[in-house]
Amino acid sequence: MLEHFCECYSDLSGPILCPVLGSIIPLFIPNSRIRPIRLIGLCASLITFLYSPVPRIQFDPSTAKSQFVESLRWLPYENINFYLGIDGISLFFVILTTFLIPICILVGWSGMRSYGKEYITASLIREFLMIAVFRMLDLLLFYVLPESVLIPMFIIIGVWGSRQRKIKAAYQFFLYTLLGSVFMLLAILLILLQTGTTDLQISLTTEFSERRQIFLWIASFASFAVKVPMVPVHIWLPEAHVEAPTAGSVILAGIPSKLGTHGFLRFSIPMFPEATLCSTPFIYTPSAIAIIYTSLTTSRQIDLKKIIAYSSVAHMNLVTIGMFSPNIQGIGGSITPMLSHGLVPSALFLCVGVLYDRHKTRLVRYYGGLVSTMPNLSTISFSSTLANMSSPGTSSFIGEFPISVGAFQRNSLVATLAALGMILGAAYSLWLYNRVVSGNLKTDFLHKFSDPNGREVSIFIPFLVGVVRMGVHPKVFPDRMHTSVSNLVQHGKFH
């Protein structure tokens, strides 16, 4: 029994418990000893990252069932337990989460001098919560954990934000996402009344009436649409990005938006198939409009972070079109851009962070001619821009092309509008790069120039390697996800 316990809890619970321990230890260290605190946080996050691929190595891609399932009795009288598991869809989201947290700690290595201990603790608690979300197989905790992620994110934006409006942005982020999730709680309570349990695996085999499916689908949609975010409930995202520190923007672009899309794939689509089919036009229309609208809005922004934030909204609405295309190309293709979206906008936000650290401004009009003074940053920005415009050979192209194929099989007009959005994305990406990097150097506004140092370059390298790796050799992703995606499409989901 002890051997079984150790084997079971080494597979999944190890990466969850490691950031918890790493967040507790610094609390007993004085604030004056900031270097040991940072090292403990970095080591805990790196150990978690190095351990996270272990389930991928032992993962069996031939089955769609959740693997490495663990359970812990939580509220036994209400039949609510702490279930953990992993399948082909959630596997890579866990790895992405553990990849980004060490990056965020390194980004804030020298900048988070005030409340450094609290920053490390908030980062590791956030990592624990996000890993648990992607592995959770209990509906109630599937609701509780994403809402718990809001707390450390609220603190990071409100305490370490860069401007005077950071408190407003933090509250806007918190209230938008929290209020939308209230409807999700009502849906879970209704499922609990019908099934007598919140076990996701049991709920997936439960037949709901068509009327109840529609109600439950709408309730879950209200929660997940805000997190994606879909237009028009996207207002919180640009403001949160502008006010958040660089590390906050990296994680905000990388993970929280995936909580919404992962919720659709884990909850709404498989559990309410009839309602999903009925709602496809309802998803296609605002998503297609959002891609065009946010692409045009991006070209009108003057703040570098807002440009990347609106671009991020456009890419995520393209993902929703793929998820609700009832075929393997659409659903399978939508997962790869989610992973790519965790790398590309994050790298762009890091580029903006390097500029802001040196010049204390993010306004586009103050920049120009950086290729002559910051050639290394210009090269990194160019590589990230190519990925953002979905150039062949990058991670974005590998996902967005199958989405277009899947959407075209369902609705050619929506696919055409999505393709138009990709063209607009290339236009504003090249426009931004040309404005900042090319042209004349504006010495009236910028005086001191320095290329990224060794620590900053070492942070960029994993992003660039990941983007090229996914774009040139993406086979590992469909190999692990194909069975789970096929099960979602074929086995009673989209008849």
N, C-alpha and C positions, 0 to 999 in steps of 0.2 A: 504493500500500500504506500509506503514511504517512497519507494522507487517510482511508482506511478505518479505520485504528487510532484516529485522533483522533475520528472520528465515532462509532465503536463505544464508545469509552471515555468519551465525553462524555454518553451517554445514561444508563448505569447505574453505571459505576464512579466517575463524578464524585462523586455523593452518598456513595459508600462511602469514597473516599479522603479527602474533605474532613475528616470527623471524625478520621481517622487522623493527618493532618497537624496538626490542631488539638490533638490529645492529645500530640504529640511536642514541639511548640514550647515549651510551658510548662515542660518539664523542664529547659530551659537558662536559665530565668529564676529569680533568687533568690527564696526564699520571702517575703522582706521586701517585694517588689514585687507584692503580691497583686492590686492593681487592674488592672494590665496583664494578669495571668494570667486574671482573670475576663473581661476584655474580649475576649481572644483566644478563650477558650472559648465565649463568647456569640456572637461573630461567626462562628466556625466552624459552630456549630449553626444559626444563622440562615441562613447561606449554603446549608447543606444543606437546610433547610426550604424556602427559596425555590426551590431547584433541583428538589426532589422532584416538584412537579406537572408538570414538563416531559414525562415519559413519558405522563402522563394526557392532555395536549394532543395528543401524536402517536400516542396509542394507538388501535388499530383494534378497535372493539368487535364487529365482525362475525365475528371468528375466535376460536376457543377455544385456539388454539396459543399457546405462550409466545412473547412478542415481545421485541425488543432482546436477543436471545440473544448472550452473549459466552462465550468459553472460554479457559482458560489451562491448559496442560499442567502437572499437579502431580506425579502418580505414573504416568507413561506406561506403565511396565512392568506395572503392575497395572490399567491402563485406568481410572484414577481421575483425573478432571480437575476444574478449578474452573469449573463451569458456572453462569452467571447468566442469569436471564430473568424475565419478569413476565407475568402474565395478569390477567384481570378479578377474580380472587379475591384475589390478593396486592397489587394495585395500591394500594388504599386503606390497607392495613396499613403500607405503607412511609410514606405521607404522615402517618398517625397517629403513627408513631414519631418522625419528624422534627419533628412539631408539639410533642410532649411534652418533648423534651430541652431546648430553650431555656427552657421553663417551669420545668423542674427546676433549671436553672442560676440563673434569676432567683429562685426560691424560696429557694435556699441562698446568695443574694448576700451577705447580711449575717450569716447564722447560721453559715456554715462558715468561721469565722475560723481554726480549727486545721486544719492540713493542707489548706489551700485549693487548692494546686496539685494535690495527689493527688486531691481531689474532682473537679476539672475533668477531669483525665486519665481517671479511672474513668468519669465520665459520658459522655465522648466515645467511649471504647473500647466501652462498652456500646451506644452508638448504632450504631457501625460493625457490631458483631456482630449486632444485631437486624435491621438493614437487610439484611445479608447472608443471614440466615436466611430472610427472606420472599422473597428473590430466588434462593435456591439451588436448582439443579436436579441436584445430585449427592447421592446418598443418604448417603454416608459423611460428607461435610461438613454435610449436613442433620442428622446426629447430633452432630458435633463442635461446631458453632457454638452451638446452644442450650445445650449443657453449658458452653461457654465463657462464656456470659452469666452463669452462676452466680457466676463469680469476682468481677467487679466488684460484683455485687449483694451477695455475701457480705461484701465489704470495706465497702461503704456501710452495711450494717446493723450490722456488728461495730464499725466505727470511729466512725461518726457517729450511732449509735443513741441513744435518749433515756433508757434506763433501765439498771439493773444487769444485767438478764437479756438484754441485747442479744447477748452472745456465744452464749448457749444458743439464742436464736432464730435467729441466723445459721447455726449448725451444723445446727439442725433443718431449716431451709430448704434448706441445701446438700445434706445427706445424703438427705433425703426424695426430692428431685428427681433426684439423681444415681443413687441405687440403683435407682429405677424405670426409669431409662434404660439400665441394663445389658442388659435384655432386648431393647431396641431394637437394640443393637449386635449381638446374636446374630442377630436377624432380618436385618439388613443383610448380615452375613457369609454367611448361607444364601442370600440373593438373589444375592450376588456369585458364589457357587459355581455357581448354576444359570444365570445370564445371562452371566457373565464380565465384567460391568461394573457400576458403581454409577450409571450415567446414569439419572436418574429417567424421562426421556422413553422410553428403551428398556424400562425395567422396567414402565412402564404398559401396554406392548403385549405383555408376556409373560404366557402362560397358566400359572397355578399350579394344581396339583391341589387338590381340595377339602380334603383333609386338611392339606396344606401351607399352604393359605390360612388355615385355622383357627389353626394354630400361629403363623404370622406375624402374624395379626391380634391374637391374645392378647398376643404379645410387644410389639407396637407399642402396644396398649391400655395395658399396664402403664406405659409411658413417658408417654403423652399424658394419661392420666387423672390422674396426680399433678400435672401442670402446669396442668390446667384450673382448679381441682382439683375432682374428683368426690368425693362422700362414699363411703367413709369415709377416703380418703387426703387430707383437706383440713386436717388439724390444723395443718400448718405455716403456713398462710396467715394466720389471725388473729394468731398469735404474731409472725410476721414483720412484719405491719402495725403492731402495738402498739409494737414495739421500734424500728422503722425511723424515720428522720427524715421530716419531711413530704415532702420531695422523693423519698425512697425509696418512700414509700407511693403517691405519685402515679404513678411509673413502674411500681411493682409491680402496681397496679390496672390500669394502661393497657396494658402490653405482655406480660409473661411468661405470663399466663394465656392469651393469644392464641396463644402458641407451641404449646400443647397442642391447641387447637381447629383452628388452621391445620394442624397435623400430621395430624389426622383427615381434613381436607378434601384435603390434598395427598398423603397416603400411604395411610392405612388404607382409606378409603372407595373411591377409584378403583382401587386396586391389588388389593383383595380383596373384590370385590362379593358373591360368594356367602357368604363368612364374615360380611360386614356385615349381609346380610339375616337370616342365622341368629342373629346376636347382637343384633338389634333389641330383643327382649324383655329381654335382659340389660342393655341400656342404659336402656330406658324405666323399668324398675322402680326401680333405685337413683336415677335422676335425679328421678323423680316424688316418691319418698320424701325425697330430699335437699331439694327445693324446700319441702316442708311442714316438714321437720325444722329446716332452717336458718332458715326464717321464724319458727318458734316460738322457736328458740334466740336469735334476734336480740332478741326482746322481753324476754329475761331478762338481757341483758348490762347492765353498769353503766359500761363504758368506751366512750367515743364511737367510738374507732377500731375496737373489736371489733364494734360494732353495724354499722358500714359494711362491715367485712370479711365478716361472716356474710351480710349482704345481698348482697354481691358473689358469694359462693358460690352463693346461690339463683339469681341472674340467669344465671350461667354454666352451671348445670345445666339451666336452661330452654333455653339455647343448644344443649346436647348433644341434647335432645329434638328440636329442629328439624333438627339436622344428620343425625340418623339416621331422619328421616321421609323415605322415598324418593320425594319429589316436589319440584317447583320451589319451591312455597310454603315448605316446611319448610327446605330447604337454603339457598335464596336469602334467606329471612327470617332465618336464623340469623346471616348475615354482618353485617347492619346492626346488631343488638344488640351484636355484638362491638365494632364501631366506637363505638357509643354508650357501651358500657361503658368505653371508654378516656377518655370525657369526664365522665360523670356521677359515678361514684365518685371520680374524681380531683378534681373540683370540691368534693365533700363533704369529702374529706381535706384540701383546702386550707382549707376553713372551720374544720375542727378544728385545723389548724395555726395559724391566726390566733388562736383562743382559747387554745391552749396557749402560744404565744409571750407572751401577756399575763398569763395566770393560772397557768401551770405545773401545770395539772391537766386531766385528760380525764374525770373522773368525772361522770356525769350529775347526781348529787344536788347538786353544788355550783353548778349553773347554773339560771337562771330569770330571766324578765323582761328579757332582753337587747334586746327590741324598743325599750325606752325609752332604752337607753344606747348601743346599737350598731345603729342603724336600717339602715344600708347593708349590714352583714353579715347582718342578719335578712332583708332583701330578697333578697340573693344566695342565702342558705340556702333560702329559700322556693322560689325558682326551681329550684334543684338538687333539692329534695325532690319537687317536682311531676314532674321528669324521672325521679327514682328510682322513683316509683310509677306510671310509664308513663302519664302523663296524655296525652290527645290533643293534638297539636300539638308534642309533644316527640320527640326522637330514639328514646327507648326504645319508645314506642308503635308507631312505624313498623315496628320489627322484631318485637316480641313478638306483635302481632296476626297477621301471616302465619304465625308459628310455631304459634300456636293453630289456625289453619285447616289447616295441613299436618299437624299431629299428630292433629286430629280425623278427617281422612280415613283415617288409619292405625289409630288406637285412640282411641275417644271417651272412655274412662275416663281415660287418661293426659292427654288434653287438658283434661278436667274438673279433674283434680288440679292441672295446671299453671295453669289459670285461678284455682283456689282459692289457689294460691301468690301469684298477682298481687294478689288481694284482701288476703291477709295482708300483702303487701309495702306496700300502701297504708296498712294499719292501723298497722304499726310505723313507717312513715315519718312519718305525721301525729302519732303518739304522741311520737316523738323531737323533732320540731319544736315541739310544744306544750310539752314539758317544758323545753326549753332557751330558747326565745324568749318564750313567754307566761308568765303567772303573775306572782308577786311576785319582785322583785329580792332576791337573797340577799346582802346586804351584810356578813353575818357572815363569809363566805368570800371574797368578791370585793370588792376595794377600788378598783382603778384600771381605768378603762374608756377605750378609745379605738377608734374605728371604723377599718377598714382604710385605710392611707395610699394615696397615689397609685400607688406601685409595686405594692402588693397588689391594688388595684382593676384596674390594667392587666393583671394576671395572670388575674383572674377573667373579664374581658370576652371573650376568645377562646373560653372554654368555653361561656359562655352563648350567644354568637352561633352557635357550632357546634351546640349542642343545638337551638336554634330553627330554624336553617337546615336541619338534617336532618329535623326534624319537619314543617316547613311546605312545603319543596320538596325531597323526597327523590329526585326523578326521576333525577338524575345517577348515583346508585348502582346501581339496577337496570339502567340503560342500559349501563353498563360491565361489569356482572357477569353479565347474563342469558345471554349465549352460553356463557360458561365453566360456569355452573351447569347450563344445559340439556345441555351436553355431558356433564357429570358424571352427570346423571340418565338420559339417553336412550341414549348410545352404548355399550351393553353393560355399563352399570354397575348398573342395577337392573331387569334383566329378570325 
